Amino acid sequence: MATLLLARHGETDWNAEQRWQGHSDVPLNERGREQARTLAEELADEPIVAIYSSDLRRAHETARIVADRKGMDVIVDAALRETNLGVWEGLTSTEIAERFPEDWHTWREGGIPSGRGGETPQEARERVVEVAHRIAVAHPGEQVLVVAHGGVLRHLALHADALKPDDTFANCHVLRVEYRDGVFGRVD
C-alpha cells in the first residue's frame, strides 16, 4: 500500500479573479505563498518520502515551499498539469458563457464542447490516474505528497471515491488517498 497526500497549489491572482487557468503558467500571489507556508507547517511532522509536483509554477512553487521546510527535493512531472482548457484559459465563467454560449451550455450539462480546444475531462482524468498509479507503484508502503491542480486532483479523488461529484479542491487543501492492490481508495 502507498499513501498519496494530494495537495492543491496555493492561490494565484487568477484564482482570486475566478479565471480558468489550465496550462497557463500563472505564479502564486502573496496569499498563495502564505497558504503554502501554512501547508508546510501542517506537513512538517508527516513522514513524507517524496514530493511530486506539476511543472507549472503555481504548483511547483507550492511544492518547493513544503520541500524546503522538510529539506527535500521536488520531483517535477508534467503529467500532473491542470487540464488544458484551450481558448477558455484566462477567461472567467461569465466571459466563457458570453463568448462561447453553446460550448458553455454543453460543458455545464456534462458534455464535451466542440470549439474549446485543449483536452477533454476524460483525457485529463486518464492522464492523472496513470501518473498517480506510476507514483504509487514507485513508493510501496510509503507516503508521498503530490502537489498539483484542483481539476486534476479532483479527477483523481473522484476516481478514488474520495470526493462527491460537486465537491471542489480548495487551495492548499490536502486529501489522503491510498493505493492498495492496484486500486485507489479514500483514507477514512
Backbone as a ProteinNet text record, in pm:
[ID]
protein_1_A
[PRIMARY]
MATLLLARHGETDWNAEQRWQGHSDVPLNERGREQARTLAEELADEPIVAIYSSDLRRAHETARIVADRKGMDVIVDAALRETNLGVWEGLTSTEIAERFPEDWHTWREGGIPSGRGGETPQEARERVVEVAHRIAVAHPGEQVLVVAHGGVLRHLALHADALKPDDTFANCHVLRVEYRDGVFGRVD
[TERTIARY]
84	0	88.2	45.9	109.1	1.9	44.2	-47.7	-3.1	-97.1	-69.7	-143.4	-68.4	-128.7	-145	-267.5	-296.1	-318.5	-237.6	-249.8	-261.1	-359.2	-372.1	-275.2	-224.5	-134	-200.5	-119	-168.5	-237.7	-298.4	-377	-290.3	-348.2	-289.9	-384.5	-337.4	-427.6	-545.1	-520	-629.7	-730.7	-685.9	-782.6	-869.5	-805.6	-878.5	-978.8	-943.8	-1031.6	-1127.4	-1119.5	-1200.5	-1182.2	-1056.3	-1020.5	-977	-1013.3	-976.6	-830.1	-747.8	-603.5	-553.6	-595.2	-547.9	-396.6	-340.2	-194.9	-125.9	-202.1	-139.5	-52.1	68.6	168.3	164.7	63	38.1	107.5	185	254.5	161.4	208.1	136.6	134.6	29.3	30.5	77.2	83.5	135.4	47.4	-83.9	-172.9	-143	-117.1	-83.5	45.7	144.7	271	248	164	131.6	57.3	-35.4	-104.5	-4.5	93.8	195.5	281.9	314.5	392.7	310.9	182	94.4	87.7	78.1	78.2	208	319.7	449.5	452.2	397	390.7	301	185.6	92.4	154.5	240.8	300.9	439.4	485.5	621.9	651.9	557	581.3	529.9	477.4	429.8	549	546.3	655.1	642.9	685.4	677.6	814.6	816	943.8	975.5	873.5	895.9	787.4	824.4	730	729.6	611	592	513.1	539.8	471.9	451.2	345.3	326.4	442	468	574.7	528.5	400.7	352.8	391.8	429.4	487.1	404.5	273.4	191.4	199.9	205.3	218.5	362.8	456.7	597.4	642.4	600.4	638.6	578.6	454.2	391.4	470.4	502.2	578.6	716.8	778.8	913.4	913.1	809.1	798.4	787.1	706.7	694.3	826.7	886.3	1012	1124.4	1133.1	1236.7	1220.9	1098.5	1071.2	1115.6	1103	1137	1278	1351.3	1485.1	1484.9	1385.8	1369.7	1376	1386.4	1378	1235.7	1205.1	1075.5	1098.4	1017.8	1020.2	911.5	952.4	859.5	810.7	679.6	619.9	511.1	531.9	436.2	300.8	295	167.2	73.5	124.7	41.9	-17.1	5	-50.9	-203	-256.4	-400.9	-451.6	-580.2	-644	-615	-578.2	-559	-697.7	-726.7	-860.5	-873.5	-769.3	-776.3	-807.8	-901.8	-933.5	-1003.5	-1042.6	-1107.7	-1007.7	-881.7	-783.6	-772.8	-771	-762.4	-897.2	-1004	-1137.4	-1210.9	-1307.1	-1395.9	-1511.3	-1588	-1704.5	-1802.6	-1821	-1912.3	-1863.6	-1732.6	-1675.7	-1688.8	-1668.8	-1683.6	-1828.2	-1922.6	-2064.8	-2105.9	-2048.1	-2081.6	-2018.9	-1892.3	-1820.3	-1849	-1877.1	-1896	-2022	-2140.1	-2260.3	-2297.9	-2286.6	-2323.9	-2227.2	-2097.4	-1998.4	-2011.8	-2040.3	-2056.5	-2175.7	-2285.7	-2404.6	-2372.3	-2302	-2263	-2178.2	-2081.5	-1993.4	-2074.4	-2164.5	-2244.5	-2335.9	-2372.9	-2458.6	-2377.1	-2244.2	-2159	-2106.2	-2132.3	-2083.1	-1945.9	-1896.9	-1765.6	-1785.2	-1748.7	-1765	-1676.9	-1729.2	-1656	-1551.6	-1576.2	-1488.5	-1386.7	-1376.2	-1288.8	-1142.9	-1114.8	-976.1	-926.7	-796.5	-742.9	-772.3	-788.6	-816.6	-952.3	-1008.6	-1137.9	-1118.9	-1225.5	-1214.4	-1169.1	-1216.7	-1177	-1027.5	-975.2	-831.2	-749.5	-793.3	-722.4	-729.8	-846.1	-863.3	-772.1	-769.3	-684.1	-537.1	-497.1	-358.1	-319.3	-402.8	-367.5	-377.1	-472.3	-480.6	-357.4	-313.4	-194.1	-71	-50	68.4	57.8	-60.5	-77	-45.2	-86.7	-51	100.7	164.5	310.3	378.9	331.3	388.9	368.2	245.2	213.8	296.5	312	390	536.5	585.9	725.4	748.7	639.5	653.3	568.6	588.1	507.3	536.9	430.5	445.3	489.5	491.9	540.1	430.8	457.7	366.7	437.3	369.1	425.6	326.4	380.4	299.5	294.8	175.3	155.4	90.4	163.4	110.8	75	-51.4	-97.6	-211	-311.7	-415.3	-553.4	-644.2	-777.9	-848.9	-844.3	-915.5	-860.7	-728.5	-672.6	-676.9	-659.1	-669.8	-813.8	-907.5	-1048.5	-1077.2	-1020.8	-1037.5	-985.5	-867.2	-808.6	-889.6	-933.1	-1012.1	-1146.4	-1208.8	-1333.3	-1306.9	-1196.2	-1157.3	-1139.9	-1088.3	-1065.4	-1189	-1299.3	-1422.2	-1398.2	-1314.5	-1278.6	-1344.7	-1418.3	-1492.9	-1629.8	-1723.6	-1854.2	-1841.9	-1924.1	-1910.8	-1913.7	-1984.5	-1993.2	-1887.8	-1803.9	-1700	-1590.5	-1527.5	-1414	-1290.8	-1176.6	-1049.1	-997.6	-1000.3	-955.1	-803.4	-755.2	-610.9	-543.1	-436.5	-354.9	-431.8	-546.5	-619.6	-548.2	-545.6	-482.7	-588.4	-583.4	-671.8	-584.5	-607.7	-530.1	-603.7	-530.9	-583.4	-479.1	-526.7	-433.4	-443.2	-335	-324.5	-296.1	-393.3	-380.2	-425.1	-339	-370.8	-414.6	-347	-374.4	-496.1	-555.1	-678.1	-660	-706	-706	-835	-822.7	-940	-913.9	-1019.9	-1004.3	-955.1	-886.4	-843.3	-945.9	-1006.8	-1111.3	-1052.6
-118.7	0	124.7	225.4	357.1	459.1	565.2	673.8	797.6	859.3	983.7	1096.2	1199	1320.8	1413.5	1438.7	1523.9	1666.1	1759.8	1899.3	1989.1	2075.8	2175.9	2289.9	2350.7	2465.5	2581.6	2675.7	2797.7	2888.5	2992.6	3084.3	3164.7	3192.3	3283.1	3401	3504.6	3616.3	3568.8	3473.8	3423	3345.2	3272.9	3209.2	3316.1	3421.1	3527.7	3595.7	3604.1	3665.3	3563.7	3438.7	3328.3	3308.2	3315.5	3289.4	3144.6	3084	2946.1	2943.9	2866.6	2870	2764.8	2639.9	2534.4	2526.2	2521	2512	2647.4	2755.1	2886.6	2885.5	2937.8	2925.9	3049.2	3054.2	3167.5	3143.1	3239.6	3220.1	3239.2	3195	3221.2	3370.4	3415.8	3551.4	3542.3	3653.3	3650.8	3566.3	3572.9	3487.5	3340.1	3305.5	3168	3121.9	3211.4	3176.2	3154.3	3237.2	3219.4	3087.6	3054	2925.1	2809.8	2822.7	2718.5	2706.5	2819.7	2815	2747.2	2775.3	2709.7	2559.7	2522.8	2381.8	2314.8	2382.3	2328.4	2303	2393.5	2374.9	2256.2	2246.2	2136.6	2000.7	1996.4	1869.5	1846	1935.8	1927.5	1794	1738	1612.9	1489.3	1508.1	1394.5	1317.5	1185.8	1104.9	1092.5	1194.8	1200.2	1162.8	1067.8	1023.2	1089.4	1145.7	1212.2	1317.3	1421.6	1527.9	1541	1521.2	1533.3	1659.8	1719.4	1842.8	1851.1	1919.4	1964.5	2057.7	2071.8	2163	2307.9	2334.7	2472.5	2544.9	2672.9	2748.9	2745.8	2760	2768.8	2641.2	2526.4	2400.2	2378.8	2405.8	2382.1	2472.1	2597.8	2687.7	2641.2	2596.1	2542.5	2422	2330.6	2211.1	2248.1	2345.9	2389.3	2444.5	2519	2575.4	2462.1	2360.5	2245.5	2169.2	2146.9	2070.5	2140.5	2272.4	2346.5	2327.1	2329.5	2310.6	2172.8	2073.2	1935.6	1896.4	1985.6	1952.6	1848.5	1856.6	1757	1823.1	1740.1	1785.4	1768	1830.5	1815.6	1741.4	1639.7	1565.9	1625.9	1684.8	1753.9	1656.8	1655.8	1568.3	1646.4	1670.6	1746.8	1676.9	1547.4	1476.2	1519	1592	1643	1780.9	1831.1	1961	1961.2	2082.1	2101.3	2065.2	2044.3	2017.7	2132.3	2099.9	2201.5	2249.5	2375.5	2430.2	2507.6	2504.1	2567.3	2715.6	2760.7	2903.6	2959.9	2875.5	2923.3	2974.7	2941.5	2981.1	3133.1	3181.9	3324.6	3393.7	3321.9	3380.5	3341.4	3424.8	3389	3307.3	3243.9	3168.1	3257.4	3379.3	3473.2	3505.1	3528.9	3558.3	3439	3319.9	3199.8	3186.5	3204.5	3192.6	3295.1	3414.8	3518.9	3491.8	3448	3428.2	3293.7	3193.3	3056.8	2994.9	3055	3011.6	2864.6	2816.5	2676.7	2580.4	2609.5	2523.7	2528.7	2647.4	2660.7	2577.8	2584.1	2505.4	2355.7	2314.6	2173.6	2130.8	2214	2185.4	2171.8	2268.1	2269.2	2146.6	2092	1973.1	1843.4	1856	1738.6	1687	1760.4	1719.1	1777.3	1748.3	1796.5	1901.8	2026.4	2133.6	2110.4	2146.1	2120.2	2226.5	2352.1	2459.9	2506.6	2442.7	2489.4	2459	2346	2303.1	2242	2220.9	2161.9	2014.1	1964.9	1822.9	1804.5	1687.1	1657.1	1621.4	1630.7	1587.4	1441.7	1356.6	1215.1	1199.1	1275.7	1269.6	1313.6	1420.6	1468.5	1364.8	1305.7	1204.4	1084.8	1035.1	920.8	953.9	1073.6	1116.7	1119	1179.9	1193.8	1060.4	975.9	844.8	761.5	770.9	696	742.3	872.9	921.2	887.7	890.7	855.3	707.4	621.9	479.5	463.8	534.4	527.2	572.1	680.3	731.4	631.1	579.5	485.7	357.8	305	182.4	204.7	325	356.9	370.7	377.2	401.7	306.3	174.8	81.4	98.7	104.9	118.1	254.7	351.6	485.8	589.9	709.1	822.2	931	980.3	1086	1200.8	1316.9	1436.1	1462.6	1488.6	1523.6	1661.1	1760.4	1897.1	1923.8	1952.3	1973.2	2075.7	2049.9	2148.3	2094.8	2186	2148.6	2052.6	2079	1993.4	1852.5	1839.4	1704.6	1628.8	1698.4	1630.9	1587.8	1667.4	1631.4	1503.7	1494	1372.1	1250	1262.3	1150.4	1117.8	1219.9	1198.1	1132.3	1171.6	1106.8	961.9	937.4	801.2	714.6	773.7	702.7	701.8	757.3	768.7	844.7	949.2	1028.1	1165.9	1199.2	1325.8	1297.4	1385.2	1381.5	1458.6	1428.3	1493.8	1646.4	1706.7	1852.8	1917.8	1837.3	1891.8	1959.1	2057.7	2124.2	2102.4	2142	2125.8	2264.4	2304.1	2437.4	2449	2571.7	2595.7	2544.5	2465.2	2405.4	2309.3	2264.9	2158.6	2026.7	1938	1806.7	1698.3	1602.3	1486.4	1361.6	1266.5	1142	1034.9	970	852.4	741.9	619.3	507.5	424.5	358.2	271.3	132.1	43.5	-92.8	-190.4	-285.8	-389.6	-330	-222.4	-161.5	-72.3	-40.9	38.3	154.6	273.1	389	392	434.3	449	558.3	608.2	715.3	660.6	744.3	710.3	770.4	686.6	735.6	792.5
0	0	0	-73.9	-72.6	-35.6	30.3	62.1	-12.7	-83.9	-154.3	-83.5	-45.2	7.2	-112.2	-151.1	-266.3	-217.7	-266.9	-224	-346.4	-342.9	-448.8	-419.1	-524.2	-511.9	-437.7	-395	-332	-433.5	-381.5	-464.1	-561.6	-677.1	-776	-794.2	-861.5	-892.7	-976.8	-1066.5	-1149.6	-1066.4	-963	-872.7	-808	-757.8	-689.4	-782.4	-911	-1011.6	-1073.3	-1030.5	-1080.7	-1231.3	-1274	-1413.8	-1428.3	-1539.3	-1567.8	-1610.1	-1539.9	-1563	-1660.2	-1643	-1731.4	-1734.8	-1856.3	-1874	-1863.4	-1851.1	-1836.2	-1711.7	-1724.8	-1617.4	-1527.2	-1442.4	-1354.4	-1219.5	-1168.7	-1041.4	-921.3	-806.6	-681.8	-653.7	-586.3	-532.3	-386.9	-316.8	-179.6	-87.9	-107.9	-26.9	-53.7	-178.9	-214	-150	-144	-76.6	73.2	132.6	274.5	295.3	206.1	215.5	206.2	117.4	101.7	227.1	288.5	413.5	525	529.4	627.1	599.5	473.1	434.7	479.3	458.7	500.2	650.1	728	872.9	908	840.9	868.6	838.1	736.6	694.5	754.3	840.1	894	960.7	1031.2	1103.6	1029.2	909.2	829.8	773.8	778.6	722.8	570.8	502	355.4	298.5	203.8	146.8	13	-52.2	-180.6	-201.3	-275.9	-310.2	-461.7	-520	-664.4	-693.2	-809	-845.1	-995.4	-1033.3	-1170.9	-1205.2	-1333.8	-1376.6	-1385.9	-1367.2	-1372.2	-1243.1	-1256.2	-1144.5	-1017.4	-1027.8	-907.1	-823.3	-887.9	-814.7	-769.9	-859.1	-824.8	-709.8	-711.3	-602	-469.3	-472.7	-351.5	-300.1	-389.3	-351.5	-299.1	-363.1	-322.7	-180	-144.4	-9.2	93.6	62.6	152.6	158.1	42.3	35	111	99.2	171.5	322.1	370.4	514.6	560.8	470.1	504.7	463.2	395.6	348.3	238.1	149.7	43.7	-93.7	-196	-334.2	-383.6	-498.1	-563.8	-694.6	-717.9	-843.7	-932.5	-1043.4	-1132.6	-1240.2	-1262.1	-1363.1	-1436.7	-1566.2	-1647	-1657.4	-1633	-1638.4	-1525.6	-1427.1	-1318.2	-1348.8	-1470.6	-1509.1	-1502.3	-1488.6	-1494.5	-1633.6	-1645.3	-1773.5	-1870	-1992.4	-2095.7	-2137.9	-2111.9	-2135.4	-2266	-2347.5	-2479	-2470.5	-2554.2	-2566.1	-2442.5	-2348.3	-2227.4	-2123.7	-2138.7	-2039	-2029.5	-1906	-1879.9	-1872.7	-1903.7	-1901.6	-1773.1	-1734.3	-1623.4	-1680.1	-1593.9	-1639	-1713.3	-1664.7	-1731.4	-1872.3	-1886.1	-2018.8	-2112.6	-2060.6	-2143.6	-2189.5	-2097.1	-2131.1	-2236.2	-2229.3	-2327	-2463.4	-2465.8	-2592	-2658.3	-2576.4	-2627.7	-2566.6	-2590.8	-2519.4	-2542.2	-2664.8	-2689.8	-2621.1	-2632.3	-2568	-2415.2	-2362.2	-2217.2	-2170.7	-2243.1	-2208.5	-2214	-2317.4	-2330.8	-2212	-2174.1	-2059.8	-1931.2	-1907.7	-1784.2	-1775.5	-1891	-1893.6	-1889.3	-1876.5	-1866.6	-1998.6	-2105.7	-2237.2	-2265.8	-2383.7	-2425.3	-2533.1	-2504.3	-2602	-2724.7	-2839.9	-2964.4	-2996	-2958.6	-3002.4	-2901.6	-2786.6	-2679.4	-2707.2	-2768.9	-2785.3	-2655.7	-2644.4	-2523.1	-2514.3	-2391	-2372.1	-2306.4	-2324	-2264.3	-2116.8	-2037.3	-1898	-1887.4	-1976.4	-1973.6	-2001.7	-2096.9	-2125.5	-2003.9	-1938.6	-1819.5	-1708.7	-1689.9	-1584.3	-1609.7	-1731.9	-1765.2	-1741.3	-1778.2	-1760.7	-1612.9	-1529	-1387.5	-1313.5	-1349.2	-1285.3	-1321.2	-1446.9	-1489.3	-1413.1	-1400.9	-1328.9	-1180.6	-1124	-982.6	-960.1	-1052.4	-1043.2	-1045.7	-1137	-1150.4	-1020.8	-962.7	-838.1	-724.9	-712.3	-604	-615.4	-735.1	-754.9	-717.8	-737.8	-704.6	-554.6	-475.3	-331.2	-247.1	-262.9	-182.5	-33	45.2	189.6	236.4	146.5	181	158.4	209.2	192.9	112.8	8.9	-74.7	-85.1	-112.2	-135.2	-284.6	-336.2	-476.8	-480.6	-532.3	-541.1	-686.8	-708.5	-845.6	-845.9	-924.5	-955.3	-920.6	-892.3	-849.1	-941.6	-1070.8	-1165.8	-1172	-1185.5	-1198.9	-1065.9	-954.1	-825.6	-799.1	-844.5	-830.8	-910.6	-1032.5	-1112.3	-1036.1	-978.2	-905.1	-780.3	-708.2	-586.9	-619.7	-729.8	-771.3	-810.6	-879	-916.7	-791.5	-684.4	-558.1	-468.9	-517.3	-438.7	-309.1	-318.6	-200.6	-199.1	-303.9	-311.8	-370.7	-342.2	-408.4	-539.2	-638.6	-769.7	-766.9	-674.7	-671.1	-581.8	-514.7	-427.7	-509.8	-449.1	-512.2	-425.5	-477.9	-408.7	-374.9	-248.6	-207.1	-218.4	-234.1	-240	-113.6	-132.4	-26.6	63	17.8	87.4	61.3	160.8	146.5	161.8	71.9	77	68.9	158.1	159	80.4	-8.6	-76.2	-63.4	-63.3	-55.7	-182.5	-209.9	-326.4	-273.9	-291.1	-240.1	-347.9	-376.8	-476.7	-610	-651.3	-780.2	-786.9	-671.2	-667.4	-569.3	-611.1	-522	-440.1	-316.8	-230.8	-128.8	-69.3	28	159.8	233.3	368.4	463.1	541.5	633.8	759.9
[MASK]
++++++++++++++++++++++++++++++++++++++++++++++++++++++++++++++++++++++++++++++++++++++++++++++++++++++++++++++++++++++++++++++++++++++++++++++++++++++++++++++++++++++++++++++++++++++++++++

